[in-house]
Structures are given as C-alpha cells and as structure tokens.
Amino acid sequence: MIQQTFRGPSAQAFLSYLCPTSVSSLQPYSSSLSVLLNETGGIIDDMIITKHANDNEFYVVTNAGRAKEDGEWLSTQLQNWNATQGKGKGKEVEWNKLEGYGLVALQGPKAGEVLQKLTPYDVSSLKFGQAAYMDIQGAKCHVARGGYTGEDGFEISLPPDAAVEITEKIANSSGVQLTGLGARDSLRLEAGMCLYGNDLDESVSPIEAGLAWVVGKDRRATGDFIGAERVLRELKEGPSRRRVGLEILGSPARQGAEILSDDEKTQIGTITSGIPSPTLGTNIAMGYVKNGYHKKGTQLKVKVRRNVRDAVVKGMPFVPAKYYR
C-alpha cells in the first residue's frame, strides 16, 4: 500500500475535488473509503482518507499496484491545483509520500486484545472508522481501526526505523498467524468488498460498482468533483450495469467467466471475482450484469469452462460484517 499525506490550507478542498466523498464532514481522526475518479467518472483507484487534527492535514492510503497511475494523476492534478488555486494566495497543498513506512494489517476477532498488549493506549476507545497515533513498543504509529476482511482489525503504519521490529513483535504474539493474499481474497469476497484490478477499473463508475454511498449528499448537490457528470447522471437515471453477488452451483467461477441469462441465450455480464467460500461451503462470486438482472433472487447461468452452471443473485455481504462499533 502507498501511504501519503496532503497538507496545506486548501488540502480539504483539493481532496474534495479529486473524489466524491464528503471530505468536509470528516471529524478529526476519522476515515472514509473513497475513490479517485478520472474525468469520465471511472475509478482510477480506491483509497482510504483519514482527516487528522484539522482541515489542513489528511492521511491517504492507495493501492501499491496502482502507484504509477495514481502518482501520475495526482502529480498532474496537484500541479494544476497549486498553479490556479494556491499560487499567490498562500493555499498551496503539499503532497508527501511516506517512503520506507511499513503497513501491517492485524485482523480478526481478537485483534484488539493482541494490540492492547503492545501499547498503553486504550484500544477499546477506538471505534471502526477512527484513527489515532499510539505508542507501540516505543514507536509512534498511526493506527486506523477498520480493515478489509469484514472482521474487526487495525491498519498499523510503522515508521521505517521500527517497521521490522514491530512487525515481528505482532507476528510472534500469541494467537497471531501470518496469512497470505489468498486468505485475504477469500475474506474480502465473503465480505462483499471490491478488489482493484478485479472488480474495479477505470471503466467502472462508483454507481455501477454499488458504491453510491461514497458520494456524499452535499456532493450530489454541488457536483464540484472530477467525473461528476457521469456519476450524477447514473445516480438519477441508473447505470447500464451493476455489480452483484452470485451463488453458483456445481463449480466455482473465476474472473472472466461469462454470466448468461437463465435461458442461456444471451451473455448479460462477466464474473470479476469468484471462490469456493471456506465459511459458507458454497461457491460465491461477484460480477457485473446488465441493469434489470441485478435483483436478489434472479436466476442466471454462469459458463464455467465448458460447463454452464446455475447461479442466483445474492445480497452482499455474503458473510455479515463484525466491525467494532
């Protein structure tokens, strides 16, 4: 993950221009999922925005796999912003990438207990969507309560000189087990969460992706963000396709599998993520289907290699979230 800060008198306004979220509504040390939009309303990347003590400083986490694309886009937008909105007005925004910082995700129902043993900070005072600086083994760390698994958890930003030591301390704590991307992928899919490069790309709008909630009510009224024309049109008229959850009988469907109408005559969509769910014992997937085929209970077919399997549209998350609220 790429960690960065945006600071300056117009930092809030700049981030509000880049994304459709109500950045101005964030309370100090609170976070929100958002999306970085291109000029046609497609998603360049998903990101977490955390407001720090005031409107002049924000901590933002984006995907490392999109570092080049995000970096080029942000550099261009920041240069234009500072030249038009900041120059000569004392409102320039400073973008600082936190090079060398580590980011550890501690996830699971006992994550709070594990973290509490490593810090004097009262971990129970931190609720889902909140962040704080806390001392962990003598190092000042930025900790956000949230995560990508549907369980309670923490995203812990570690300073370069303590990153390895603290990571090892966490990993060696009682009850902690290291997990790879495969486990993360099954958990996030069970939680109904998108993965960039699978379920999100620059052709997909937040409305198509079922992320209309990231578009703040005040932003819908003003429309003063990049890509607003398409986003607001789709909010009003509905998108041409929608992200759905599917349960598939017989075989798991993988990214790229065709979604067919129930009579098998028409391809109406494509699978973007799919797994055999370890928790549910069934095959689950997400994909995009033509508008009108997205309602829960709709019977469809999915082409899995040479076989056509029965599928049904399911609500998401597949497994209820257990965030600490």
C-alpha positions in Angstrom: 0.0 0.0 0.0 1.1 3.6 -0.6 0.9 5.9 2.4 0.9 9.7 1.9 -0.2 12.9 3.5 -1.7 16.1 2.0 -1.1 19.2 3.9 -1.9 22.9 3.4 -4.7 25.5 3.7 -6.6 24.0 0.8 -5.9 20.3 1.4 -9.5 19.6 2.2 -10.7 21.4 -1.0 -8.2 19.6 -3.1 -9.2 16.1 -1.9 -12.8 17.1 -2.3 -12.1 18.0 -6.0 -10.4 14.6 -6.6 -13.2 12.4 -5.1 -17.0 12.4 -4.5 -16.8 11.9 -0.7 -17.9 14.5 1.8 -14.4 15.1 3.0 -15.5 18.3 4.8 -17.8 16.1 7.0 -15.0 14.0 8.4 -14.3 14.5 12.1 -10.7 14.7 13.4 -9.0 11.3 13.2 -11.9 9.7 11.3 -11.7 7.8 8.0 -13.7 7.1 4.9 -13.4 4.8 1.9 -13.4 6.8 -1.3 -12.5 6.6 -4.9 -10.1 8.5 -7.1 -12.1 9.4 -10.3 -11.0 10.2 -13.8 -12.6 12.8 -16.0 -15.2 10.3 -17.3 -16.2 9.1 -13.8 -14.2 5.9 -13.9 -12.3 4.7 -10.9 -8.6 5.2 -11.0 -8.2 3.7 -7.6 -10.0 3.1 -4.3 -8.5 4.8 -1.2 -8.9 5.5 2.4 -8.9 9.1 3.5 -8.2 10.0 7.2 -8.6 13.5 8.5 -6.0 14.4 11.1 -6.3 17.2 13.7 -7.8 19.8 11.3 -8.8 20.6 7.7 -5.2 21.2 6.7 -3.9 17.6 7.1 -5.0 14.3 5.7 -3.5 10.8 5.6 -4.4 8.8 2.4 -3.7 5.2 1.6 -3.9 3.9 -2.0 -3.0 0.6 -3.7 0.6 -0.1 -4.4 -0.4 -1.9 -7.6 -1.7 1.5 -8.9 1.3 3.5 -7.8 2.4 4.6 -11.3 -1.1 5.5 -12.4 -2.1 7.2 -9.2 1.2 9.1 -9.0 1.0 10.5 -12.5 -2.7 11.5 -11.9 -2.0 13.1 -8.5 1.1 14.9 -9.7 -0.8 16.5 -12.7 -3.8 17.5 -10.6 -1.7 18.9 -7.8 0.4 20.9 -10.2 -2.7 22.4 -11.8 -4.3 23.0 -8.4 -1.4 24.8 -6.9 -1.0 26.9 -10.0 -4.6 28.0 -10.1 -6.0 27.8 -6.5 -2.9 28.2 -4.4 -0.2 30.3 -6.1 0.0 33.8 -4.7 -2.9 33.0 -2.3 -0.9 31.0 0.3 -3.2 28.0 -0.3 -0.7 25.5 -1.8 -1.1 21.9 -1.0 2.0 19.8 -0.1 1.9 16.1 -1.1 4.3 13.9 0.9 4.8 10.1 0.2 5.8 8.2 3.4 8.7 6.4 1.9 10.0 3.4 3.9 7.0 3.2 6.2 5.5 -0.2 6.8 1.8 -1.0 6.9 0.6 -4.1 8.8 -3.0 -5.3 8.8 -3.9 -7.0 12.1 -7.3 -8.6 11.6 -9.7 -10.9 13.4 -12.0 -11.1 16.4 -9.1 -10.9 18.9 -7.1 -8.2 17.1 -7.9 -5.7 19.8 -6.7 -8.0 22.5 -3.4 -8.5 20.7 -2.8 -4.8 20.0 -3.6 -3.8 23.6 -0.8 -5.9 24.9 1.7 -3.9 22.8 0.5 -0.3 23.6 -0.5 1.7 26.7 -3.2 3.4 24.5 -6.8 2.4 25.3 -7.6 0.4 22.2 -11.2 0.0 23.1 -11.7 3.7 22.8 -11.0 3.5 19.0 -14.1 2.5 17.0 -14.5 1.4 13.4 -13.5 4.2 11.0 -11.4 6.0 13.6 -7.7 6.5 13.8 -5.1 7.6 16.3 -1.4 7.9 17.0 -0.3 5.4 19.6 2.9 4.2 21.1 3.7 0.7 20.1 6.9 -0.7 21.6 8.3 2.8 21.9 7.5 3.9 18.4 4.8 6.5 17.4 2.5 4.6 15.0 -0.6 5.7 13.1 -3.4 3.1 13.7 -6.7 3.0 11.9 -9.5 0.7 13.1 -11.1 -1.0 10.1 -9.8 -3.5 7.6 -10.6 -5.5 4.5 -11.8 -8.7 5.9 -15.2 -8.0 7.4 -13.8 -8.7 10.8 -12.5 -6.3 13.4 -9.0 -5.1 12.7 -6.3 -2.4 12.5 -4.2 -0.9 9.8 -0.9 -0.1 11.5 1.5 2.4 9.9 5.1 1.8 11.1 8.0 4.3 10.9 11.0 3.0 8.9 13.3 2.5 11.9 10.8 0.3 13.8 8.9 -1.4 11.0 10.6 -4.8 11.1 10.9 -5.0 14.9 7.2 -4.2 15.5 6.0 -6.4 12.6 8.0 -9.3 14.2 6.5 -8.5 17.6 3.0 -8.6 16.3 3.6 -11.8 14.2 5.0 -13.5 17.3 2.2 -12.6 19.6 0.0 -15.4 21.0 -2.9 -16.2 18.7 -1.5 -14.4 15.6 -1.0 -16.3 12.4 0.6 -14.9 9.2 -1.7 -15.1 6.2 -1.2 -14.5 2.5 -3.2 -12.9 -0.2 -5.3 -16.0 -0.9 -6.8 -15.8 2.6 -7.3 -12.1 2.3 -9.0 -12.6 -1.0 -11.5 -15.1 0.3 -12.3 -13.0 3.3 -12.8 -9.7 1.4 -15.0 -11.5 -1.1 -17.1 -13.1 1.6 -17.4 -9.5 3.0 -18.6 -8.3 -0.4 -15.6 -5.9 -0.9 -14.1 -4.9 -4.2 -10.6 -5.6 -5.3 -9.0 -3.2 -7.7 -8.0 -4.9 -11.0 -10.8 -7.4 -10.5 -14.0 -5.7 -9.6 -12.9 -2.1 -10.2 -11.0 -0.4 -13.1 -11.1 2.8 -15.0 -14.2 1.9 -17.0 -16.3 1.3 -13.8 -18.1 4.1 -12.0 -18.8 4.1 -8.3 -22.6 3.7 -9.1 -22.0 0.7 -11.2 -19.8 -0.8 -8.5 -22.5 -0.4 -5.8 -20.5 2.3 -4.1 -23.1 5.1 -4.4 -22.7 5.6 -0.6 -19.2 7.1 -1.2 -20.9 10.0 -3.0 -21.8 12.5 -0.2 -25.3 14.1 -0.2 -23.7 17.5 -0.3 -21.5 16.5 -3.3 -24.6 15.4 -5.2 -26.0 18.9 -4.9 -22.8 20.7 -5.9 -21.3 18.3 -8.4 -17.9 20.0 -7.9 -15.6 17.0 -8.3 -13.8 15.3 -11.2 -16.1 12.9 -13.1 -19.3 14.3 -11.6 -21.2 14.4 -14.8 -21.4 10.7 -15.2 -21.7 9.9 -11.5 -24.7 12.3 -11.1 -26.4 11.1 -14.3 -26.2 7.4 -13.2 -27.5 8.3 -9.7 -30.5 9.9 -11.4 -31.1 7.5 -14.3 -29.4 4.3 -13.1 -26.3 2.7 -14.6 -26.3 0.3 -17.6 -24.7 -2.4 -15.5 -24.5 -3.3 -11.8 -22.1 -5.2 -9.5 -23.9 -8.2 -8.0 -23.1 -11.1 -5.7 -23.8 -14.6 -7.0 -24.0 -18.1 -5.6 -23.0 -20.7 -8.2 -23.9 -24.4 -8.1 -21.5 -27.1 -9.0 -18.2 -25.4 -9.7 -16.5 -22.1 -8.7 -16.4 -19.4 -11.4 -13.3 -17.3 -11.8 -12.6 -13.9 -13.2 -13.7 -13.6 -16.8 -16.4 -16.3 -16.8 -19.5 -15.4 -18.8 -22.7 -14.6 -17.0 -25.7 -15.7 -19.1 -29.5 -15.2 -18.9 -31.4 -18.0 -17.4 -32.3 -19.3 -20.9 -28.6 -19.3 -21.8 -29.2 -17.3 -25.0 -27.6 -14.0 -24.0 -24.4 -13.0 -22.2 -25.5 -10.4 -19.7 -22.4 -10.0 -17.7 -19.0 -11.2 -16.6 -17.6 -12.6 -13.3 -14.9 -10.4 -11.8 -14.1 -12.4 -8.6 -15.0 -15.9 -7.5 -14.0 -18.6 -4.9 -15.3 -21.6 -3.1 -16.3 -19.9 0.2 -14.5 -21.5 3.2 -17.0 -20.1 5.6 -20.2 -20.8 3.7 -19.2 -24.0 2.0 -20.7 -22.8 -1.3 -19.3 -21.2 -4.5 -19.6 -17.4 -4.4 -18.7 -14.7 -6.9 -19.1 -11.1 -7.8 -19.6 -9.7 -11.3 -21.3 -7.1 -13.4 -24.7 -7.7 -15.1 -26.9 -5.6 -17.3 -29.3 -3.4 -15.4 -32.5 -5.4 -14.7 -30.8 -8.6 -13.9 -29.4 -7.4 -10.6 -32.2 -8.0 -8.2 -31.8 -10.5 -5.4 -33.2 -14.0 -6.3 -32.7 -13.5 -10.1 -31.9 -16.9 -11.6 -28.9 -16.8 -14.1 -26.4 -19.1 -15.6 -22.6 -18.9 -15.5 -20.3 -20.6 -18.0 -17.5 -22.3 -16.1 -15.0 -23.5 -18.7 -17.1 -25.8 -20.9 -20.0 -26.2 -18.5 -23.0 -24.0 -17.8 -23.9 -23.8 -14.1 -27.0 -22.5 -12.3 -26.5 -19.2 -10.4 -28.6 -16.9 -8.3 -28.1 -13.3 -7.4 -27.4 -12.9 -3.7 -27.3 -9.9 -1.4 -23.9 -8.8 -0.1 -22.0 -9.2 2.2 -22.2 -12.9 1.9 -21.0 -13.2 5.5 -22.2 -10.4 7.9 -19.5 -7.9 8.9 -18.3 -7.9 12.5 -16.7 -4.4 12.8 -16.1 -2.9 16.2 -18.6 -0.1 16.5 
